[in-house]
């Protein structure tokens, strides 16, 4: 099966933003774009007649075709494939993700608590898909992922903002690192690798020697990050890497870093235990609150 970039599409603004993002990503990777529209099972004929949904169903079936035509016009040369599927949306989109190199989905924009909101279908796909899933907020524009021009005006013609990677150096997974380095290389931009560690249970500066202990710990954590990234710097010599080792909340640091990023990359451990699939508290917070598109990369 030939690799593609896939996007789950419906009539929502966030879905359309995801489709535009996926088209740009497909161009960057030189891959076809597959637009997947999922039709939920229709009610029985008697209910359908009462609800008058036949015309609605016909309208939704045209969404993928019309969107594909628009994407072809805006991205000349891009091969766009449409796929109409029926069934449970989360299950179908998981299948689409696993058959593609990457799946893009929409998030809903700002919610009542001041962050972005992610629908239950998108969360289910993120938690179960074996391939990377990118969540794109409503209103996301190409210019948002680029640096402002010299006059401070948003522009898609300027260099990309950095790619931000949240990395746990205790388990520096190759799948996650390869995805982030490749994303930065294709965008010809900086990769900012953020490693956040918890504050030890001592109260620094309260007793004599705490400052020295803290300084030693900072150096140790920074050195471990450098060591974890060393082989990847050699694999991607053209990628400018900025290392950021911080003490604090990983989710908070990554959300802050997302404000000046073209893409945020976080990992999700594939779990098959009795508790089922989960995305982890850091990834969960980032996909809900990051200001840039977020790639959740499943890994062992």
N, C-alpha and C positions, 0 to 999 in steps of 0.2 A: 504493500500500500504506500502510495506517494505521500510524503509529509505535507501538511497544510497548516495554516493558521485558521482556527475556527472561532466563530462568534455566535452566541445565542442571541437571537433577535426577536423582539416583539414590537409593539407600537410605542413603547415608553421612551422618553427623552434620554434616560440613562442607557437604554439599550442601543439607541442610535449613536450615542457618544462612544460606546464600546465598539460598535461596528466601524466607526471612523478610526479609532485607535488601532483596531485589528488590521484595517487596510494599510495604515502606515507601517505597522510592524511587518506585515507580509511583504511590503515593498523593501523594507530594510533587509529582510532575510531572503528575498528572491523566491518566495513561495506563493502558491495559490491561496486564495481566501475562500473558506467555506462558510456560507451564511446558513445557519441552522435555525429553522422556525419550528417550534413544537406546538402542535394542536392538542390541547387537552381533550380527553374523551367527551363526546357530545352527549347530552341527555337523551333519553328515549324519545322516539318520534312524537308521542303525544305531548310530552313536556316541551319539546322543541317547538311544536306548533303554537302552544300557548305563549311561549316566551318570544316567539318571532325571531329566532336567532339564525335562521338560514342565511339571511343577507349578511349578518355579522360574520358567520363562518366564511362566506365567500370573500368578504373584505379581508379577513385575517390571512387567507390563503394567498392574497396578492402582496402581502407585506414583504416577504422575502424577495420576490421577483422585482418589485419596484425599488427596493433598497439596493439590490444588486446592480441594477441599471445605473442608479445614482453614483454608486461607488466606482463603477467602471468609468463614468464620465469624469469624476473628480480625480481618479488615479489612472491615467492612461497607461495601457500596457499590463495592468493588473488582471490576472485571471481570477474571476469570481464565480464560484460554484454555489448553487442553492440546493438546499436539502429540506424537504418537508417531512416532518416526522409526527407521529401521534403517540400519546402515552403520557406517563408521569414525567413532568418537565425535568425534575432533578435527575432521574434515572437516565433519561435520554441524553441530557447534556453531559452527564458523566461519561457515557459511552462516546459521545462526540469528542470530549476532551482526550480520552485515552486513545482514540484513533488519530488524533492530530498531534502536532508538536506543541501546541499551546491553545488554550481556550480563553477568550475574552468575554466577560459578562459585565453588566451594568450595576452600579450601586446608586442609591436614590438621592444623592445630594445631602444637604444639611438636614439633620433631624432636630427634634425639639430640645435635645440636651446639648446642642452645640457641636455635634460631630456628624459624620456621615452615617447613613443607615444602610444596612445591607439586608436584602430580603431573604426569606427562609430558603428559597430555591438556590440562590447564589451561595449561601452558607453551606447548604447540603452538598453542593457540587465541590466547593473548596475542601470540605472535610473528607470527601470520598474519592475524588479524582486522583489518578496516579500521575498525571502530567501537570505541568504548571498551569495555574489559572490566574488570570489577571483581572482585577476588579477596577472598573473605570467609573468615576463619578459622573453624574449628570452635569452637563455644561462644560466638560473637559474639551479644550481646544488644542490644536497642534502648537499654537504659540505658547501655551502654558508650560510646555515641556522644554522651551528654549529660553536662553537668556534674553533680556530686553535689548533692543538695539541701542546705539550710542546716545540716542535722545530719550531713552527710557520707555520707548514704545514697545509693546509686545509684538514679537515677530517670529514666524516659523523659519525665517531665512538665516537666523543667527545660530551659533553653536548650541548644542543641547546642554541643559542643566545636568549636574552629576547624577549618576546612578548610585543609590544608597543601598548597601547590603547590611542587614542585621545578622551578625555571625556569633554563634556560641562556640568559642574556641575549645571547649571541652569535647565537642563532637563536630569538627569542621568537615561537613559532608561534601564530597566531591561534586555531586549533582547540583547542589546549591551554589557552590563556588563557580562551577563551570557556567551555569546560567548567568550569574551576575557579571562575570568577566566578559562573557560573550556579548551581553547586552551593552556593556560599556564600550566594547571594541566596535560594535556595529554603529553605535551613536558617535564614535570618536570623541568620547568625553571622559571625564574623571570618574573613577570608581571610589566612592567613599565607604570604607568598611568600618562599621560601628560595632564595637564590642563593649557591652555593658556588664559590669560585675557588681554583685551585691556588697554592701558595706558589711564588714565583719562585725560580730556582736560586741566589740569593744567600743568604748566612747573615746574617739581620738582627741588628743590634746587635753584630756582630763588629768592624765597622769604623765609623769616624766617618761619620755621615751616613745609616747604614742605617735608624735610627729615623725620620728625616724621610722617607726613601724609602718606608718601610712606611706611614706616615701618609698620604702622598700617594696611594698605591695603594688604601688603604682608602676614601678619599674618592672616588676615581675609580670604583671598583666600585659603591659605594653610589649615586653619582650616576647611573650607567648603569642601575641597577635602577629608580630613580625615574623616569627618562626612559622606560624600556620600559613601565612601568605607567601612565603619565600618561593615555594615551587610554582605557585600560580603567577607570580611576577615573571618568572622565567618562561612560562608557557605563553604569556601575553605581554611581551616586552614593550609593546606600543601603548599599553594602557597605563595612564597615570593613576597611581593608587595613593589615596590619602587614608592614613590609619587614625582612627579615633577610639581610644580606650577610655571609658568613663565609669565612674562609680555612680550608681543610682538605679532608676527605673528604666528598663530597656524599652518598654512601650512608649514612655514619655519622651525619651531621647530620640527614638525613631520618628515619632509623630512630629517633633520639632524639626528634625532634619528633612522631613518630607516637604516642608514649605519651599525649599529651594532645590527640588529634585525633579528629574524627568521620570524616574521610576524608583519605587522602593521594593526591595526584594527580601522576603522573609521565608523561613523554612517551616515545614510541617512534617513531624515524624509520622510515618505510616504505622498505625497501631491496629493490631488485629485481635486484641484482648477482649475480655468480656464487657468492658465499658464502651466498646465500639469506637468509631472514628471521632477524633477531636482535632481541632486546629491549634490548640495551645493558647494560653491567655495572652501572650505577647502578640502573636499573629492576629488573634481575635480583636485586640485593641487597635492594632495598626489598620486593619481593613475597615474598621468603623470610623477612624478618626484621621487617617492620613490625608493630606491635601493633594497628593499625586497618585497616579495609578499604582496599584500594589500587586506584585506578582507573588503568589503563594506557591512555593515549590515543594512538592512532596518528596521525601527521601527516607531511606531506611534508618 
